[in-house]
Amino acid sequence: MRTDLEPYQSGFFDVTHKLTVEKHGHTALITINHPPANTWDRDSLIGLKQVVEHLDRDDDIYALVITGQGERFFSAGADLNLFADGDHARAQEMARRFGEAFEALRDFRGVSIAAINGFALGGGLECALACDLRIVEEHAELGLPEAAVGLLPCAGGTQALAWLVGEGWAKRMILCAERIRADTALRIGLVEQTCASGESRGHALLLAARAAQQSPVAIRAIKPLIDGARRRLPDTFRAAEREAFLQLFDAEDTREGIHAFLEKRQPRWRNR
């Protein structure tokens, strides 16, 4: 597996032959490229973790978009051939790899957007759930069908789905294997936007470009405060919110943002 990601600076890089990375301004576009169903395996999960960690260190990247290659699948989740022999050690490693990859995505310091261009099932939907925002194409279907094969979502799906859509819909999707279409996903709060087939990538890049107009330093301070509500009662974050606000005044970008507004010009972010 290749781990030197510097060539992506020139526009395109193939990480594992199953993930590609392109740079669009201040946005990194990650494409899951593992036909026919863009399933996850050991190499692609390790690759995703390494890519996100690299992007976290790149001061020129403010947002990322992740999508699937082709027209039918965002990702169908884990390649079940990996579990066919019942090897407990392999299952244990894959659960760890899924957790590490999607936790890295969840903790990405910028804005992450899933452009769901087709079926997002099992670990595919868990990947989208690890992102900050989700845009889904009208023909897509979303679900967590693991219980149908005697498994369960192991990369945060039971927690993230219930947080977004509530206990009832999470139980319908996980316990009753209910797949939902784009319009239902929007209605219950699983996604933030729907679009026509073939357009999720473009919409996601436009949204990422809007996010990149914000101060990346401010985004890094804001995200943990919003995400923290999952772990603690909102009232416990009020003091942390005020402290984070004051700490932003130590950042060059904060001074630049204020001066740019007063001078009626676009800010020139330096991500510091």
C-alpha positions in Angstrom: 0.0 0.0 0.0 1.3 3.5 -0.8 1.3 5.8 2.1 3.2 8.9 0.6 0.3 11.2 -0.3 2.3 14.1 -1.6 1.4 13.5 -5.2 -2.3 14.4 -4.5 -1.1 18.0 -4.2 -0.8 18.0 -8.0 -4.5 17.1 -8.3 -4.9 13.3 -8.2 -3.6 10.3 -6.3 -4.4 6.6 -6.2 -4.0 5.5 -2.5 -4.6 1.8 -2.6 -6.2 1.2 -6.1 -9.5 1.3 -4.0 -9.4 4.9 -2.9 -8.4 8.0 -4.9 -7.8 11.5 -3.7 -8.2 14.7 -5.7 -7.6 18.2 -4.6 -10.2 20.9 -5.5 -9.1 24.2 -4.1 -9.2 23.8 -0.3 -11.3 20.6 -0.6 -10.0 17.0 -0.8 -12.3 14.6 -2.8 -12.0 11.0 -1.7 -13.5 8.4 -4.0 -14.2 4.8 -2.9 -13.1 2.9 -6.0 -13.6 -0.8 -5.4 -16.1 -2.2 -8.0 -18.6 -3.5 -8.3 -20.1 -2.4 -5.0 -17.3 -0.2 -3.5 -17.0 -2.5 -0.5 -14.5 -1.9 2.3 -11.6 -4.3 3.0 -8.5 -4.1 5.2 -6.4 -2.1 2.8 -9.1 0.5 2.0 -9.9 1.0 5.7 -6.2 1.5 6.5 -5.9 3.8 3.5 -8.9 5.9 4.6 -7.4 6.4 8.1 -4.0 7.4 6.6 -5.6 9.8 4.1 -7.7 11.6 6.7 -4.7 11.8 9.1 -2.7 13.3 6.2 -5.4 15.8 5.4 -5.6 16.8 9.1 -1.9 17.9 8.8 -2.4 19.8 5.6 -3.0 23.4 6.4 -4.3 24.0 2.8 -7.2 21.6 3.2 -10.3 22.9 5.0 -12.9 20.3 3.9 -13.3 16.9 2.4 -15.9 15.2 0.3 -16.2 11.4 0.1 -18.2 9.6 -2.6 -18.3 6.3 -4.5 -17.1 5.5 -8.0 -19.9 4.8 -10.5 -23.6 5.4 -10.5 -25.0 2.6 -8.4 -23.1 2.3 -5.2 -21.7 4.8 -2.6 -20.6 1.7 -0.7 -22.2 -1.6 0.1 -20.2 -1.9 3.3 -17.9 -4.8 4.3 -16.9 -7.5 1.9 -18.6 -10.4 3.5 -16.2 -12.9 1.9 -13.8 -11.8 4.6 -16.0 -13.3 7.3 -17.2 -16.5 5.4 -14.8 -18.8 7.3 -15.8 -17.5 10.7 -12.2 -16.6 11.6 -12.5 -14.7 14.9 -9.1 -13.0 14.7 -9.9 -11.6 11.3 -13.3 -10.4 12.4 -11.7 -8.7 15.4 -9.1 -7.0 13.2 -11.8 -5.8 10.7 -14.0 -4.4 13.5 -10.9 -2.5 14.8 -10.0 -1.2 11.2 -13.6 0.0 10.7 -13.6 1.8 14.0 -10.2 3.4 13.4 -11.0 4.5 9.9 -14.5 6.0 10.6 -13.3 7.6 13.9 -10.6 9.3 12.0 -13.2 10.6 9.5 -15.5 11.6 12.4 -12.6 13.5 14.1 -11.4 15.3 10.9 -10.8 18.9 11.9 -12.5 20.4 8.9 -15.9 20.0 7.4 -16.7 16.5 6.0 -19.4 15.8 3.5 -20.7 12.4 2.2 -21.9 12.6 -1.5 -24.1 9.5 -1.5 -24.3 8.6 -5.1 -26.0 5.3 -4.7 -26.7 2.4 -2.3 -25.2 3.1 1.1 -25.5 -0.1 3.2 -23.9 -1.4 6.3 -20.4 0.0 6.6 -21.2 2.2 3.6 -23.9 4.1 5.6 -21.6 4.1 8.7 -19.0 5.9 6.6 -21.6 8.5 5.6 -22.7 8.8 9.3 -19.2 9.6 10.3 -19.3 12.7 8.1 -20.6 16.1 9.3 -23.1 16.4 6.4 -24.8 14.1 3.9 -26.1 14.8 0.4 -28.0 11.9 -1.3 -29.1 11.2 -4.8 -32.8 10.5 -5.5 -32.2 6.9 -6.6 -30.1 5.9 -3.6 -31.2 3.5 -0.8 -29.8 3.6 2.7 -29.8 0.9 5.3 -28.0 -1.1 8.1 -28.9 -4.7 7.2 -26.2 -6.5 9.3 -28.7 -8.4 11.5 -30.0 -10.2 8.4 -26.7 -12.1 8.3 -26.3 -12.4 12.0 -24.0 -9.4 12.5 -24.5 -5.9 13.8 -23.1 -2.4 12.8 -19.7 -2.2 14.5 -18.4 1.2 13.4 -20.7 3.5 15.3 -23.9 2.8 13.3 -26.1 2.0 16.3 -25.1 5.2 18.1 -24.8 7.7 15.2 -28.0 6.6 13.5 -30.1 6.8 16.7 -28.6 10.2 17.4 -29.6 11.6 14.0 -33.0 10.0 13.5 -34.2 9.0 16.9 -34.6 5.6 18.5 -37.7 4.6 16.6 -36.3 5.0 13.1 -33.0 3.6 14.2 -34.8 0.4 15.3 -36.8 0.2 12.1 -33.7 0.4 10.0 -31.5 -1.9 12.1 -33.9 -4.4 13.7 -36.3 -4.6 10.8 -33.8 -4.2 8.0 -35.8 -1.3 6.5 -34.0 0.4 3.6 -35.1 4.0 3.1 -35.1 6.2 0.0 -33.7 9.7 -0.3 -37.0 11.5 0.4 -37.5 9.6 3.6 -33.9 10.1 4.6 -34.3 13.8 4.2 -37.6 13.8 6.1 -36.3 12.0 9.2 -33.0 14.0 9.3 -30.6 11.3 8.1 -29.4 13.6 5.3 -29.4 17.3 4.8 -30.0 17.5 1.1 -31.3 15.4 -1.8 -30.4 15.9 -5.5 -30.9 14.4 -8.9 -28.9 11.3 -9.9 -25.3 12.1 -10.8 -25.3 15.4 -9.0 -24.3 14.7 -5.4 -20.6 15.1 -6.1 -21.1 18.6 -7.6 -23.4 19.7 -4.8 -21.0 18.4 -2.1 -18.1 20.2 -3.7 -20.1 23.4 -3.8 -21.1 23.1 -0.1 -17.4 22.3 0.8 -16.3 25.4 -1.1 -18.8 27.4 1.0 -17.4 25.9 4.2 -13.9 26.7 3.0 -14.9 30.4 3.0 -15.2 30.2 6.8 -12.2 30.5 9.1 -10.7 27.0 9.3 -9.4 27.8 12.8 -12.9 28.7 13.9 -14.3 25.5 12.3 -11.8 23.5 14.3 -13.1 25.2 17.5 -16.8 24.9 16.7 -17.0 21.2 15.6 -16.0 19.6 19.0 -18.6 21.8 20.7 -21.4 20.7 18.5 -20.3 17.0 18.5 -19.9 17.2 22.3 -23.6 17.3 22.8 -23.6 13.6 21.9 -21.5 12.8 24.9 -22.6 15.3 27.6 -25.7 17.4 28.3 -25.6 20.7 26.4 -25.5 22.8 29.5 -22.1 21.3 30.4 -20.6 22.9 27.3 -21.6 26.5 27.9 -18.4 27.3 29.7 -16.3 25.5 27.1 -18.1 27.4 24.4 -17.1 30.8 26.0 -13.5 29.6 26.5 -13.2 28.5 22.9 -14.5 31.9 21.8 -11.8 33.7 23.8 -9.1 31.3 22.5 -9.9 32.2 18.9 -8.5 35.7 19.6 -5.1 34.2 19.7 -5.5 33.0 16.1 -4.1 35.0 13.1 -7.2 34.1 11.1 -9.5 35.6 13.6 -7.8 39.0 13.4 -7.8 38.6 9.6 -11.5 37.8 9.5 -12.4 40.9 11.6 -10.2 43.2 9.6 -11.5 41.8 6.3 -15.1 42.4 7.3 -14.3 46.0 8.5 -12.4 46.7 5.3 -15.2 45.2 3.1 -13.0 42.5 1.4 -12.7 38.7 1.3 -10.6 37.3 4.1 -7.3 35.6 3.2 -7.2 32.6 5.5 -3.9 31.1 6.6 -5.3 28.3 8.8 -3.4 29.4 11.8 
